[in-house]
């Protein structure tokens, strides 16, 4: 497939790009600083600014089979990037008649009553941004969405073993999250689903097949 990634220079995105290329996809890597996009065959850096309007964003995304939103401002631009930036990308996808949309979110993004939990209580503003973006995706679009909600991301070697649907571990290796995101594209049973995940004991393909 031709796949567009929004936020292609982040930790998850770099691993996601490699996973998608390994699976035979052609990746269009949207980023403000395209020189930071991982350099590989079948990867095409594309300048994308989430502060632009929907028409500009739709022209940049152009015609692809699926869009990933994995951008994050790390708290520096929550409204323009994590919240409204995501919404504009959704609107651009619909404008371009792209149906498949995969969103990287955070644990309990749609359940504010859970935000008091240890760890989440330090991320309230981020979760508010994700709450509005995720709600827009679910309730205001006709996109074939999947929302992935991992626990805390850590720089550890990915085991390829995860827990899907529940969180059995407080952390996720970035490599595991990227591998699950890539696998979701080929798993039509994940369409219309909000999926919690953590590192765990199940092979990724088998875990997704049980959704």
C-alpha positions as CSV (number, residue, x, y, z in Angstrom):
1,X,0.0,0.0,0.0
2,X,0.9,3.7,-0.2
3,X,0.9,4.9,3.3
4,X,1.2,8.5,4.7
5,X,2.7,9.0,8.1
6,X,2.1,12.2,10.0
7,X,4.9,13.0,12.4
8,X,7.6,10.9,10.8
9,X,10.6,11.9,12.9
10,X,9.5,10.7,16.3
11,X,10.7,7.7,18.2
12,X,7.7,5.5,17.3
13,X,7.5,6.8,13.7
14,X,11.1,5.9,12.8
15,X,10.4,2.3,13.9
16,X,7.0,2.3,12.2
17,X,8.5,3.3,8.9
18,X,11.0,0.4,9.0
19,X,8.2,-2.0,9.9
20,X,6.0,-0.8,7.0
21,X,8.8,-1.0,4.5
22,X,9.6,-4.5,5.7
23,X,6.0,-5.4,5.0
24,X,6.3,-4.2,1.4
25,X,4.6,-0.8,1.7
26,X,5.6,2.5,0.1
27,X,5.9,5.2,2.8
28,X,5.3,8.9,2.4
29,X,6.9,10.5,5.6
30,X,5.3,13.8,6.5
31,X,7.4,16.0,8.8
32,X,8.4,19.6,9.3
33,X,12.1,18.7,9.3
34,X,12.3,16.2,6.4
35,X,16.1,15.9,6.8
36,X,15.4,14.0,10.0
37,X,13.3,11.3,8.4
38,X,15.0,7.9,8.3
39,X,16.7,7.3,5.0
40,X,15.6,4.1,3.4
41,X,14.5,2.8,0.0
42,X,10.7,3.2,-0.4
43,X,10.6,6.1,2.0
44,X,9.7,9.5,0.6
45,X,10.1,12.5,2.9
46,X,7.3,15.1,2.5
47,X,7.2,18.5,4.1
48,X,4.1,18.8,6.3
49,X,3.2,21.6,8.8
50,X,0.2,20.8,11.0
51,X,-0.4,24.6,11.4
52,X,-1.4,24.8,7.7
53,X,-5.0,24.7,6.7
54,X,-6.9,21.6,5.6
55,X,-6.6,22.3,1.9
56,X,-2.8,22.5,2.1
57,X,-2.6,19.4,4.2
58,X,-4.8,17.5,1.8
59,X,-2.6,18.5,-1.1
60,X,0.5,17.3,0.8
61,X,-1.1,13.9,1.7
62,X,-2.4,13.5,-1.8
63,X,-3.7,10.0,-2.8
64,X,-2.7,7.2,-0.5
65,X,-4.3,4.0,0.8
66,X,-3.9,4.8,4.6
67,X,-2.9,7.6,7.0
68,X,-1.1,7.2,10.3
69,X,-1.2,10.0,12.8
70,X,1.7,9.5,15.2
71,X,2.7,13.2,15.7
72,X,3.2,14.5,19.1
73,X,4.4,17.9,20.4
74,X,5.6,16.5,23.8
75,X,3.5,19.1,25.5
76,X,4.9,22.1,23.6
77,X,2.0,22.6,21.0
78,X,-0.9,20.5,22.3
79,X,-3.7,22.5,20.7
80,X,-2.2,23.0,17.3
81,X,-0.6,19.6,16.9
82,X,-2.0,16.9,19.1
83,X,-5.6,18.2,19.0
84,X,-6.5,20.4,16.1
85,X,-3.6,19.2,13.9
86,X,-5.0,15.7,14.2
87,X,-8.5,16.9,13.3
88,X,-7.3,18.7,10.2
89,X,-5.5,15.6,9.0
90,X,-8.8,13.6,9.5
91,X,-10.6,16.2,7.5
92,X,-7.9,16.1,4.8
93,X,-8.2,12.3,4.6
94,X,-11.9,12.6,4.1
95,X,-11.5,15.3,1.5
96,X,-9.1,13.0,-0.4
97,X,-11.4,10.0,0.0
98,X,-8.9,8.1,2.0
99,X,-10.7,5.7,4.3
100,X,-8.1,4.0,6.5
101,X,-6.9,6.1,9.4
102,X,-4.7,4.7,12.3
103,X,-4.2,6.9,15.3
104,X,-1.5,6.6,18.0
105,X,-3.1,7.8,21.3
106,X,-2.6,7.1,25.0
107,X,-4.0,4.8,27.6
108,X,-7.5,5.8,28.7
109,X,-7.6,8.8,26.4
110,X,-11.4,8.5,26.1
111,X,-11.9,7.9,29.8
112,X,-11.3,11.0,31.8
113,X,-12.4,9.3,35.0
114,X,-9.2,7.2,34.8
115,X,-6.8,10.1,34.4
116,X,-6.1,10.2,38.2
117,X,-4.1,7.0,37.9
118,X,-0.5,7.1,38.8
119,X,1.5,8.2,35.8
120,X,-1.5,9.5,33.9
121,X,-2.0,12.3,36.5
122,X,1.1,14.0,35.1
123,X,-0.3,13.9,31.5
124,X,-3.6,15.6,32.0
125,X,-3.2,18.4,29.4
126,X,-1.9,15.8,26.8
127,X,-4.8,13.5,27.5
128,X,-7.3,16.4,27.1
129,X,-5.8,17.0,23.6
130,X,-6.1,13.3,22.7
131,X,-9.6,13.1,24.2
132,X,-10.9,15.7,21.8
133,X,-8.9,14.4,18.8
134,X,-10.0,10.8,19.4
135,X,-13.6,11.8,20.0
136,X,-13.6,13.6,16.7
137,X,-12.2,10.6,14.9
138,X,-14.8,8.3,16.4
139,X,-17.9,10.5,16.3
140,X,-17.4,13.1,13.6
141,X,-15.8,11.2,10.7
142,X,-16.7,8.2,8.5
143,X,-13.1,7.0,8.5
144,X,-12.2,3.4,9.0
145,X,-10.3,4.2,12.1
146,X,-8.2,2.3,14.6
147,X,-7.0,4.0,17.8
148,X,-4.1,2.4,19.6
149,X,-3.7,3.2,23.3
150,X,-0.3,2.1,24.7
151,X,0.9,2.4,28.2
152,X,4.1,4.4,29.0
153,X,6.6,4.2,26.1
154,X,10.2,3.1,27.0
155,X,13.4,2.8,25.1
156,X,13.8,-0.9,25.5
157,X,14.4,-3.7,23.0
158,X,11.1,-5.0,21.7
159,X,10.2,-8.5,22.6
160,X,7.5,-8.9,19.9
161,X,5.2,-10.0,22.7
162,X,2.3,-7.8,23.8
163,X,-1.0,-7.7,25.6
164,X,-3.8,-6.5,23.5
165,X,-7.2,-5.3,24.8
166,X,-5.9,-4.9,28.4
167,X,-2.8,-3.6,30.0
168,X,-0.8,-6.2,31.8
169,X,2.3,-4.1,32.1
170,X,2.8,-0.4,32.9
171,X,5.2,0.0,30.0
172,X,5.5,-0.5,26.2
173,X,8.7,-0.8,24.3
174,X,8.7,1.7,21.4
175,X,9.6,-1.2,19.1
176,X,6.6,-3.2,20.2
177,X,4.2,-0.2,19.7
178,X,5.6,0.4,16.2
179,X,5.3,-3.3,15.3
180,X,1.6,-3.3,16.5
181,X,0.8,-0.2,14.5
182,X,2.3,-1.7,11.4
183,X,0.4,-5.0,11.9
184,X,-2.9,-3.1,12.4
185,X,-2.8,-2.0,8.7
186,X,-3.2,-5.6,7.6
187,X,-5.8,-6.5,10.3
188,X,-9.2,-5.4,9.0
189,X,-10.8,-6.7,12.3
190,X,-9.2,-3.7,14.0
191,X,-11.3,-1.2,12.0
192,X,-13.7,0.8,14.3
193,X,-11.8,-0.3,17.4
194,X,-10.1,1.5,20.3
195,X,-7.3,-0.9,21.4
196,X,-5.4,-0.8,24.6
197,X,-1.9,-2.5,24.6
198,X,1.1,-3.1,26.8
199,X,4.1,-5.3,26.6
200,X,3.0,-8.8,27.4
201,X,3.2,-12.5,26.5
202,X,1.3,-12.9,23.2
203,X,2.7,-12.8,19.7
204,X,1.5,-9.6,17.9
205,X,-0.3,-11.3,15.0
206,X,-2.1,-13.8,17.2
207,X,-3.0,-11.1,19.7
208,X,-4.6,-8.8,17.0
209,X,-6.4,-11.8,15.5
210,X,-8.3,-12.2,18.8
211,X,-9.8,-8.7,18.7
